[in-house]
Every structure is written in C-alpha cells, then in structure tokens.
C-alpha cells in the first residue's frame, strides 16, 4: 500500500480474530488489512499474539506489549514461550508494570520486593526465559497505570484490573515518542476474562475515537474479490461436506 502520508502511522493490532465470520459482511478484506498493517511505520501487538495464525493480521511487529503481572506473568517466565515468528522480530518490549509496583499503591511509593501483583524478580525472569535480553525494554507509566486502575474501579462495584490491551493503548497515546503519529486500532472485541471491565474499556476506546486521538482502520472501497469469494465458498463447502459425513456415520451407528 504505497500511499503518501503527512504523518507516520502507528498500528495497534489487538489479539482478536479480524474475520471471525469470514470476510463477507466485513468492511475489510484480509489482503486489505494485511497491506494496511504492514505498510504502517510502527506495528504494535500484545502478549503471545493469539490471532497470529488468523487471516489479515499482517506480518510485522515492532513493539510487543507484555503482561508481567501475577499468574499470567509467571507463565511467561516459566512455561509460555512467545515464539511465533510474528513476535520474534520485535525491537521493543513494553511491560505493563515496573518491578515491585502494584495496582493499589500510588506511583510515588518506592517499589517493594513483596506486593499483591508483581514479584520484583518476575520481569527479569520473563526476559531471561523469552531470550529478550537484546530487546529494548520499557515500562508503562506508573502514574498512568494508577489512573487507569482507579478510573475502572470507580465505575464498577467489583474489583477489576485493566487488560493488557487497554494499558498498551493508553501508554501509546501518552508516549511523547509517538505524539506526531496517526494511531489506528483493529482486532479488539472487548471480550474475555471476567476480571477485566471490557464494557468500560470499550467506552474508553470509543471516547478516544470520538476525540480523534485514535482511529479505526478506514473501510476499503470494496470491489468484489473473486479469489477470496472462491476460497471462502470452498471452505464452507468442505465444512458442510464433513458435517454431512458425520451425520451419516452417526445414523449408521444407531
């Protein structure tokens, strides 16, 4: 996608599939989103890039936002390798919390060796286990983390924690390095673990979009793509055929 741009483009790619129901009915096609993502100046993804093998997510990653908190962080330090090729090429790892911080303590407090959310050795153990010692390491602003945590918990009766996605988005919007970038978002369905307030997180992101500080990927000027249509049709036919065979076998075995 060779388009002249007045500003550099930062592409924030969430971990949800971009085409959960196939390309038809979507304002995009996989080839379009691939080009849009890969032609951006900076591509950001999250954790172990769960949607890496799904259509249309592009082939580049420059910055990876990683959860280094609690049981999720512990898995990244001991058993969950971030080894997909999409995540291997990153230049910078952004951790969502400094060593020794927690969600509940004001950022002016000195980091503690023991707290409720983050073992002070956890981040280095993640770096060692993932072989990230050659990567640039950065951290979410403690002031921003504390502000987001309080904002979410003031809006809900039960204790919640921000998702890695929301923390990464907020940091990128506030990072002076990217002040001149146009920031686009795709791949967020705001669904998942009950400990995140996804309905409120969605409202926060929609607020950024309404203000213009964050943008959705623009809809393509859709022309009918025969190759994509045939691929999708063949896939549906194959699935339907397998279902018919399964039903026939069940009837035989009755």
Secondary structure, DSSP 8 states (H G I E B T S, - for coil): -----SS-EEEEE-SS-S-TT-STTSSS-HHHHHHHHHTSSEEEEETT-TTTTSTT--S--SEEEE--SHHHHHHHHHT----SHHHHT-SEEEESS-TT--SSS-TTS---SS-SS--TTHHHHHHHHHT-TTSEEEE--HHHHHHHHHHHHHSSSS-----HHHHHHHHHHH-GGGTTSEEEEE-------TTS-HHHHHHHHHHHHHHTSSEE---------HHHHHHHHHHHHHHHHHHHHHHHHHHHH-
